[in-house]
Amino acid sequence: MHNFSRFIIISSFFLTLFFGCQSEPIVVDILIQNGTIYNGVDTNSQKVSIGILADKIVFIGNEKGKLIEAKKTIDAAGLIVCPGFIDPHTHSDRELKIPEKSHNLPFLMQGVTTVVAGNDGNSFFPTKDFKALYEKHGIGTNAVLLTGHGTIRKLVVGRTNRKATEEEMKNMESLVQKEMDAGAFGLTTGLFYAPGSYGDTDEIIALAKVVAKNNGIYDSHIRDEGSYSIGLKGAIEEAIEIGRQAKLPIHIAHIKCLGVDVWNQSKDIIELIEEARKEGIDVTADQYPYDASATGLQAATVPRWAESGGKDSLFLRYNQAQLRDKILKERDQIINTINEYNDTWLSWIEKADVNQDGKEDVIICQFGNHTGKISWLDGGDIRKENILIYRPGARKAEIVDLNKDGKLDIVVMMAQSYEGIYYLENKGGGTFKETPLVKFPPVYGVSYFEMIDINKDGFLDIVMSNGDNWDLSRVKKRFHGVRILLNDKLNHFKESFFFPMYGASKAVARDFDGDGDMDIAAISFYDDLAKPEQGFIYFENTGNMQFAPTSTPEAANGKWLTMEVADIDKDGDTDIVLGSFIYTFSEMTQLLMKGIEHFPQLLVMRNNKTK
């Protein structure tokens, strides 16, 4: 609800309608007048008054011809009056049992007067004890209590990943019946979580049949919301089958398509539900109105088989090298699956025969805020992907024989929280060993690098730029700029040159002036708008690793996002091409205020060096 002031929420248990005239006055505690009434059943509205006595609505209708005595009258003109909302999926049971929090005020302030608790297969047990506790100290909302399959299974079977025995099934069915007798409204499952995930479909159907005999409901956090196990559609079909076999209403909690690989299944799962409803199965679903989900760290990252037996068993497996490696490998795969839907994009591609089998391989960098990776495709085959690094921010890679052993190594620039340049040493057979060459603080915003022998000593050095975090933190940072890191001939790198350049996004080293040494051309996309000409800077090598920076007036006319260098006019020297992109209207306004009137999208700088 976006505007609380426009609604008056009424929660009640009983409704009495009065028609015609009466001799005795209607006595109410609260009388609400002049509001637009929605009854929650249909879409029609009406202008009538509502009288409330204690916790009952005792009057709803036109006051004409009625004598109503009210202790308090509320003028609801211009407001909407409606029944209290029901939140079908909460974890408010933990607050309800604490007297200081049992008012459930955060829900009440949003117009929620009834909460459903005990979701995701995890409930307080036994229901009768907590129902008595709630009644003793009082709660601010109505509460629909569910009994958790995971809770019941844990009590009977334990935390072990195995099928329940016949006797254990009878015990679980008995406990479910006792919970229903105590006031539970139905059964809830968390089939994604251990130990609920260890129960198969037949087990859930058997327990759901007990609930059906008591006119209860079945609520499910389905087994898979993405591509973890049986798949999203498979999990929806399982939930429907439980409803079909047990013959009871089923509700799918927080329905979603978790992960980019299942985004295209929205239409399919809605059709599955609609077809089930046509069949006569009472199936519903809820969806939360925000674009992020949350769960526990263990549930999100630990394979379910590793959780069997509880945390003590999990720690024992971590202490066994072979099992630990298996857990960590599957964890990395899980994490990547979880984060795949984030803004990961393809940032760089290189081609080379890295495994020396005579076929050209493809090296791919993927960049994102929370995820990313660098991998190589054997022979360019997408089905033969070999992941080298599973971390956010793989920005650019270069294929070089850094250690001069005859095998092609990979050097990659990693951004985000793992900022630095990393060496993937080719150990042969398609295997690589990762070693950091240089690390930077996570605020550096590394943007581009080249492996090039800039001092002509026969060993590859690093020329790089950093300044790619201005869009998230619009503060001029003195550590942004162009850097040269020299190789000590043992592949240890030390900074020997730094030029501050706000928002530096790319730097390349070439012999632009043809004098035999390496010069540098650099651009800044997030440049200093007070000095827009610094969006492009040319550094002439004056000898002894000293560089003289200059710019060109035309550079002030653009926001240079890209730069390429090549002999575009075929005259034997290296030219420069810049591409512009205005990021915000504010930037354009500031440039206009500087007197800049033309914003070219492309700037070609032909090299006119003396031959």
C-alpha positions in Angstrom: 0.0 0.0 0.0 1.6 3.2 -1.1 -0.5 5.8 0.6 -1.8 4.8 4.0 -3.7 8.0 4.5 -6.2 7.1 1.8 -7.4 3.9 3.4 -9.3 2.9 6.5 -8.9 -0.8 7.2 -11.5 -2.7 9.2 -10.9 -6.1 10.7 -13.9 -8.0 12.0 -15.2 -11.4 12.7 -18.9 -10.8 12.4 -21.1 -8.7 10.1 -24.8 -7.8 10.8 -26.8 -5.9 8.2 -29.7 -3.7 9.2 -32.4 -2.6 6.9 -35.4 -0.4 7.4 -36.3 1.7 10.4 -36.0 0.7 14.0 -37.4 2.1 17.2 -34.3 1.5 19.3 -31.1 3.3 18.6 -28.1 1.5 17.3 -25.3 1.9 19.8 -21.7 1.8 18.4 -18.3 2.6 19.6 -17.1 3.9 16.2 -19.2 5.2 13.3 -17.4 5.7 9.9 -19.2 8.0 7.5 -18.8 9.3 3.9 -16.2 6.8 2.9 -16.0 4.8 -0.3 -16.6 1.2 0.8 -15.0 -1.8 -0.9 -16.2 -5.1 0.6 -13.3 -7.2 -0.7 -15.6 -9.6 -2.6 -16.3 -7.6 -5.8 -15.0 -4.5 -7.5 -18.1 -2.4 -6.9 -18.0 0.4 -4.3 -20.7 2.1 -2.3 -21.1 5.2 -0.2 -22.5 3.9 3.1 -21.7 4.2 6.8 -20.2 1.5 9.0 -20.9 1.1 12.8 -18.5 -0.9 15.0 -19.2 -2.2 18.5 -16.3 -3.8 20.3 -14.8 -6.2 17.6 -18.0 -6.5 15.5 -19.4 -4.6 12.6 -23.0 -4.2 13.7 -24.2 -1.8 11.0 -23.4 -1.2 7.4 -25.7 0.8 5.1 -27.5 4.2 4.7 -28.1 6.1 7.9 -31.3 7.6 6.5 -34.1 6.7 8.9 -31.7 5.2 11.4 -30.9 6.4 14.9 -27.3 5.7 15.6 -25.5 6.7 18.8 -21.7 6.7 18.4 -19.0 7.3 21.0 -16.6 8.4 18.2 -17.4 9.4 14.6 -14.8 9.3 11.8 -15.3 11.4 8.6 -13.8 9.2 5.8 -14.7 11.6 3.0 -12.2 11.1 0.2 -10.9 7.9 1.7 -11.4 4.2 0.9 -12.7 1.8 3.6 -12.0 -1.9 3.1 -11.5 -5.1 5.0 -8.2 -5.8 6.5 -5.6 -7.3 4.2 -4.2 -10.9 4.6 -0.5 -11.5 4.2 -0.3 -15.1 3.1 3.4 -15.6 3.8 5.1 -14.2 6.9 7.6 -15.2 9.5 5.9 -13.1 12.2 5.4 -16.1 14.6 8.7 -15.3 16.2 7.6 -11.7 17.0 4.1 -12.8 18.1 5.5 -14.9 20.9 7.3 -11.9 22.4 5.0 -9.6 24.4 6.9 -6.5 23.5 6.5 -7.2 19.8 3.3 -9.1 19.6 1.3 -6.0 18.6 2.7 -6.8 15.1 2.6 -3.1 14.4 4.6 -3.2 11.1 1.8 -5.3 9.6 -1.0 -3.2 11.1 0.5 0.0 9.7 0.3 -1.5 6.2 -3.3 -2.5 6.7 -2.6 -6.2 7.3 -4.9 -7.5 10.0 -4.3 -11.3 9.4 -0.9 -13.0 9.0 -0.2 -16.5 8.0 2.7 -17.9 10.0 4.7 -21.2 10.1 5.8 -21.0 6.4 8.5 -22.7 4.4 8.1 -26.0 6.3 9.3 -24.5 9.6 6.8 -23.9 12.4 6.8 -23.6 16.2 5.9 -26.9 17.8 3.5 -27.8 19.3 0.8 -25.5 18.0 -1.3 -25.7 21.2 1.5 -24.2 23.3 2.1 -21.2 21.1 -1.6 -20.6 20.5 -2.0 -20.5 24.3 0.9 -18.1 24.6 -0.6 -15.8 22.0 -4.0 -15.8 23.8 -2.3 -15.2 27.1 -0.4 -12.0 26.3 -2.5 -10.9 23.3 -1.5 -10.2 19.7 -2.2 -7.3 17.4 -3.3 -9.2 14.3 -5.2 -12.3 13.6 -2.9 -15.3 13.0 -3.4 -18.3 10.7 -1.0 -21.0 12.1 0.4 -23.7 9.8 2.3 -26.8 10.9 5.7 -27.3 9.2 6.6 -30.5 7.4 10.3 -29.9 8.0 9.5 -29.5 11.7 7.6 -32.7 11.9 10.2 -34.7 9.8 13.0 -33.4 12.0 11.1 -34.7 15.1 10.5 -38.1 13.7 13.1 -38.9 11.1 15.8 -36.4 12.1 18.0 -34.5 9.7 19.2 -37.5 7.7 18.8 -37.6 3.9 16.7 -40.8 3.6 13.2 -42.1 2.9 10.9 -42.3 6.0 10.0 -45.8 7.1 6.4 -47.0 7.3 6.4 -46.6 11.1 7.9 -43.1 10.8 5.2 -42.1 8.3 2.5 -43.2 10.7 4.2 -41.2 13.5 4.4 -38.1 11.2 0.7 -38.5 10.2 -0.2 -38.8 13.8 1.6 -35.6 14.7 0.0 -33.7 11.8 -3.4 -34.8 13.1 -2.6 -33.6 16.6 -1.5 -30.2 15.2 -4.7 -29.9 13.2 -6.7 -30.8 16.3 -4.8 -28.0 18.2 -5.9 -25.3 15.8 -3.4 -25.5 12.8 -5.0 -24.4 9.6 -2.9 -26.7 7.4 0.5 -28.1 6.4 3.4 -26.0 5.0 6.5 -27.4 3.3 9.9 -26.0 2.5 11.0 -28.6 -0.1 14.0 -26.4 -1.1 15.4 -26.7 2.5 16.8 -29.5 4.5 15.4 -31.7 6.0 12.1 -31.0 4.1 13.9 -31.5 0.8 14.7 -35.1 1.9 10.9 -36.0 1.8 9.7 -37.2 -1.6 6.3 -36.4 -3.2 4.6 -39.5 -1.9 5.5 -38.5 1.7 4.0 -35.0 1.2 0.8 -36.5 -0.3 0.3 -38.8 2.6 0.6 -35.9 5.1 -1.6 -33.7 3.0 -4.3 -36.3 3.0 -4.4 -36.0 6.8 -4.8 -32.2 6.4 -7.6 -32.7 3.8 -9.6 -34.8 6.2 -9.6 -31.8 8.5 -10.6 -29.3 5.8 -7.1 -27.8 5.9 -4.9 -26.2 3.3 -1.4 -27.0 1.9 1.1 -24.2 1.5 4.5 -24.8 -0.2 7.8 -23.2 -0.7 8.3 -25.4 -3.8 11.2 -27.7 -4.3 12.9 -25.6 -7.0 12.4 -22.0 -8.1 15.2 -22.1 -10.7 17.4 -24.9 -12.0 18.8 -26.3 -8.8 17.2 -29.8 -8.8 13.9 -30.7 -10.6 13.5 -27.3 -12.3 10.9 -24.6 -11.8 8.2 -26.3 -14.0 8.9 -29.6 -12.3 8.4 -28.1 -8.9 5.1 -26.4 -9.9 3.9 -29.7 -11.3 4.8 -31.5 -8.1 2.8 -29.0 -6.0 -0.2 -29.4 -8.3 0.1 -33.2 -8.1 0.0 -33.1 -4.3 -3.2 -31.1 -4.5 -4.6 -33.5 -7.1 -3.9 -36.6 -5.0 -4.7 -35.3 -1.6 -7.8 -33.4 -2.8 -7.2 -30.2 -0.8 -6.5 -26.5 -1.6 -2.8 -25.8 -2.4 -1.0 -22.5 -2.3 2.3 -21.8 -3.9 4.3 -19.3 -1.8 6.1 -16.3 -3.3 6.0 -17.7 -6.9 9.0 -16.5 -8.9 11.4 -17.4 -11.7 14.8 -17.4 -9.9 17.6 -17.0 -12.5 17.9 -15.8 -16.0 17.7 -19.3 -17.4 14.1 -19.7 -16.2 12.9 -16.2 -16.9 11.2 -17.4 -20.0 9.1 -19.9 -18.1 6.7 -17.4 -16.5 4.1 -18.0 -19.1 4.5 -21.8 -18.8 4.0 -22.0 -15.1 1.0 -19.7 -15.1 -0.6 -21.9 -17.8 0.2 -25.0 -15.6 -1.8 -23.3 -12.7 -4.6 -22.2 -14.9 -5.0 -25.7 -16.4 -5.0 -27.2 -12.9 -7.8 -24.8 -11.9 -9.8 -25.8 -14.9 -9.4 -29.4 -13.8 -10.9 -28.5 -10.5 -7.8 -28.3 -8.4 -8.0 -25.4 -6.0 -4.5 -23.9 -6.6 -3.4 -20.3 -5.9 -0.1 -18.4 -5.6 1.2 -15.2 -4.1 3.9 -12.9 -5.3 5.8 -10.3 -3.2 5.9 -6.8 -4.7 9.7 -6.3 -4.6 12.4 -7.5 -6.9 14.8 -9.3 -4.4 14.5 -12.5 -2.4 16.3 -13.7 0.7 17.2 -16.9 2.4 19.9 -18.3 4.8 23.5 -18.5 3.7 23.7 -22.2 4.4 20.5 -22.9 2.4 21.7 -20.8 -0.5 25.3 -22.1 -0.8 25.5 -25.6 0.7 24.5 -28.7 -1.3 21.6 -30.5 0.4 23.5 -33.9 0.5 26.2 -32.2 2.6 23.6 -31.1 5.2 22.4 -34.6 5.9 22.7 -35.3 9.6 22.9 -31.7 10.6 25.7 -29.2 11.2 28.0 -31.6 13.0 27.9 -33.9 10.0 28.4 -31.0 7.7 31.6 -29.9 9.6 32.9 -33.4 9.5 32.5 -33.4 5.7 34.3 -30.1 5.5 37.2 -31.6 7.4 37.6 -34.4 4.8 39.6 -33.0 1.9 37.9 -34.9 -0.9 34.4 -34.1 0.4 35.3 -30.5 1.1 36.6 -30.0 -2.4 33.3 -31.5 -3.7 31.2 -29.2 -1.5 33.2 -26.1 -2.5 32.9 -26.9 -6.2 29.2 -27.4 -6.0 28.9 -24.2 -3.8 30.6 -22.2 -6.5 28.2 -23.6 -9.1 25.2 -22.7 -6.8 26.5 -19.2 -6.2 26.9 -18.5 -9.9 23.4 -19.9 -10.5 21.9 -17.6 -7.8 23.6 -14.5 -9.1 23.3 -15.3 -12.8 20.2 -13.0 -13.1 22.2 -10.0 -12.0 23.6 -7.6 -14.6 26.3 -9.9 -15.9 27.5 -9.0 -19.4 30.1 -10.2 -21.8 33.0 -7.8 -21.4 35.9 -9.4 -23.4 36.7 -12.2 -25.9 40.1 -13.5 -26.9 41.0 -16.4 -29.2 44.1 -18.6 -28.9 45.0 -22.3 -28.8 45.6 -22.4 -25.1 45.7 -26.2 -24.7 47.9 -26.7 -27.8 45.6 -29.2 -29.6 45.7 -27.4 -32.9 42.2 -25.9 -32.4 41.5 -22.3 -31.7 39.9 -21.8 -28.2 37.8 -18.9 -27.1 38.5 -17.0 -23.8 35.5 -15.2 -22.4 35.3 -12.5 -19.7 31.9 -11.9 -18.0 31.4 -8.8 -15.8 28.7 -8.0 -13.3 28.1 -6.3 -10.0 27.7 -9.5 -8.0 28.9 -12.2 -10.3 31.1 -12.9 -13.2 33.7 -15.4 -14.5 36.5 -16.0 -16.9 36.4 -19.2 -18.9 37.7 -20.8 -22.0 35.7 -22.8 -24.6 37.7 -25.8 -25.8 37.8 -25.5 -29.6 35.2 -22.6 -29.3 32.5 -25.2 -28.4 30.0 -23.6 -25.9 29.4 -27.1 -24.5 33.0 -27.4 -23.5 33.3 -24.5 -21.1 36.1 -24.6 -18.6 35.7 -22.0 -15.8 38.9 -20.5 -14.6 37.6 -17.9 -12.1 34.1 -17.7 -10.6 34.1 -14.1 -9.3 32.6 -10.8 -10.1 34.1 -8.4 -12.5 36.2 -10.2 -15.1 37.0 -7.1 -17.2 39.6 -8.0 -19.8 42.1 -10.8 -20.6 45.3 -11.0 -22.6 46.9 -14.2 -23.9 50.7 -14.1 -23.4 53.5 -16.4 -22.6 54.4 -14.5 -19.5 56.9 -17.0 -18.0 58.4 -17.8 -21.4 57.9 -21.6 -21.1 56.3 -22.0 -24.6 52.7 -22.2 -23.3 50.2 -19.5 -23.6 49.1 -18.0 -20.3 46.1 -15.8 -19.5 46.4 -12.4 -17.7 43.0 -11.0 -16.6 41.9 -7.8 -15.0 39.3 -8.3 -12.3 37.1 -5.4 -11.1 34.5 -5.1 -8.3 35.6 -6.3 -4.9 38.5 -8.4 -6.2 40.2 -5.5 -8.0 43.6 -6.5 -9.5 45.4 -8.2 -12.3 45.7 -11.9 -12.0 48.1 -14.4 -13.7 46.6 -17.7 -14.9 49.7 -19.8 -15.5 49.2 -22.5 -18.1 50.3 -25.8 -16.5 49.4 -27.9 -19.5 46.5 -30.2 -20.2 44.0 -27.3 -20.1 44.8 -26.5 -16.4 45.8 -23.1 -15.0 47.2 -21.9 -11.8 45.9 -18.5 -10.5 48.4 -16.0 -9.0 47.8 -12.3 -8.3 50.2 -10.0 -10.1 48.9 -6.8 -8.4 45.9 -6.1 -6.2 44.1 -2.8 -5.7 41.6 -1.5 -3.1 38.0 -2.3 -4.1 37.3 1.5 -4.8 39.9 1.8 -7.6 37.5 1.0 -10.4 40.0 -0.7 -12.7 38.9 -0.3 -16.3 41.6 -1.4 -18.8 45.1 -2.8 -19.1 47.7 -3.9 -21.7 50.6 -6.3 -21.4 53.3 -4.5 -23.3 57.1 -4.0 -23.1 57.0 -0.3 -22.6 60.6 0.1 -21.4 62.1 -2.2 -24.2 63.9 -4.5 -21.8 62.4 -7.7 -23.2 59.8 -8.3 -20.5 56.1 -7.5 -20.5 55.0 -4.6 -18.4 51.5 -3.4 -17.4 49.9 -0.2 -18.7 46.5 0.4 -17.1 43.7 2.8 -16.3 41.4 3.0 -13.3 38.3 5.2 -12.8 35.2 3.2 -13.4 33.3 3.8 -10.1 32.2 7.4 -10.6 28.7 6.4 -11.7 28.1 4.9 -8.2 30.1 7.4 -6.2 30.2 10.8 -8.0 33.2 12.1 -6.1 36.4 13.1 -7.8 39.0 10.6 -6.8 42.7 11.5 -6.8 43.7 7.9 -7.2 42.0 7.6 -10.6 44.3 7.8 -13.5 46.9 6.1 -15.8 49.5 3.8 -14.4 52.6 2.0 -15.6 53.8 -1.1 -13.6 57.2 -2.3 -14.7 58.3 -5.9 -14.7 61.4 -6.7 -12.6 62.1 -9.5 -15.1 60.8 -12.0 -12.5 57.1 -11.1 -13.2 56.9 -8.9 -10.1 55.3 -5.6 -11.0 55.9 -2.2 -9.4 54.3 1.1 -10.2 56.8 3.5 -11.9 54.4 6.1 -13.4 51.1 7.6 -12.3 49.1 10.5 -13.9 45.9 11.5 -12.1 42.9 11.5 -14.5 39.4 11.5 -13.1 37.4 8.6 -14.4 40.1 7.1 -16.6 38.6 4.4 -18.7 41.2 3.3 -21.2 44.9 3.7 -21.9 46.9 2.2 -24.8 50.7 2.3 -25.4 52.0 2.7 -29.0 54.8 4.5 -30.7 52.5 7.2 -32.0 55.3 9.7 -32.9 57.5 7.1 -34.6 60.6 7.9 -32.5 61.2 4.3 -31.3 59.7 4.5 -27.8 56.2 3.9 -26.5 53.8 6.8 -26.0 50.3 6.5 -24.3 46.8 7.7 -25.4 44.1 7.7 -22.7 40.5 8.6 -22.4 38.1 9.3 -19.5 34.4 8.7 -19.7 33.8 10.2 -16.2 36.1 13.1 -16.7 36.3 16.4 -14.8 33.5 18.5 -16.3 35.3 21.6 -15.2 38.1 20.6 -17.6 36.4 18.6 -20.3 39.4 18.7 -22.6 41.0 16.2 -20.2 38.6 13.6 -21.5 41.4 12.7 -23.9 45.1 13.0 -23.1 48.2 12.1 -25.2 51.3 11.3 -23.2 54.5 11.7 -25.3 57.4 9.6 -24.1 60.3 12.1 -23.6 62.8 9.4 -22.5 63.7 7.7 -19.3 60.0 6.8 -18.7 59.0 10.4 -18.5 55.8 11.5 -20.3 54.5 14.9 -21.3 50.7 15.1 -21.3 48.8 17.2 -23.9 45.3 17.3 -25.1 43.4 18.7 -28.1 40.5 21.3 -28.1 38.2 18.9 -29.9 38.4 16.5 -26.9 36.3 18.9 -24.9 33.3 18.3 -27.2 32.7 14.7 -26.3 32.2 12.2 -23.4 34.6 9.5 -24.7 33.3 6.0 -24.0 35.5 4.1 -26.5 38.9 4.5 -28.1 40.5 2.5 -30.8 44.0 2.9 -32.4 44.9 1.8 -35.9 46.4 3.0 -39.2 43.0 3.9 -40.6 44.3 6.1 -43.5 47.0 3.5 -44.5 49.9 6.0 -44.3 52.1 4.0 -42.1 51.4 5.6 -38.7 48.9 5.0 -35.9 45.7 7.1 -35.8 43.1 7.4 -33.0 39.4 7.1 -33.1 37.1 8.2 -30.2 33.5 7.4 -29.7 31.2 9.6 -27.5 28.2 9.0 -25.3 26.5 11.6 -23.1 25.6 9.8 -19.9 23.2 12.3 -18.3 21.4 15.5 -19.1 23.2 17.1 -16.2 26.5 16.4 -18.0 25.2 18.0 -21.2 24.0 21.0 -19.3 27.3 21.6 -17.7 29.1 21.3 -21.0 26.7 23.8 -22.6 27.4 26.2 -19.7 31.1 25.8 -20.6 30.2 27.2 -24.1 30.3 23.8 -25.9 27.6 23.7 -28.5 28.5 20.7 -30.6 28.7 17.1 -29.4 30.2 14.8 -32.0 29.6 11.1 -31.7 32.8 10.2 -33.4 36.2 11.9 -33.4 38.9 10.7 -35.8 42.4 12.0 -35.0 44.8 11.4 -38.0 48.4 11.1 -37.1 50.4 13.9 -38.8 53.8 12.9 -37.5 56.8 14.0 -39.5 58.1 11.2 -41.7 
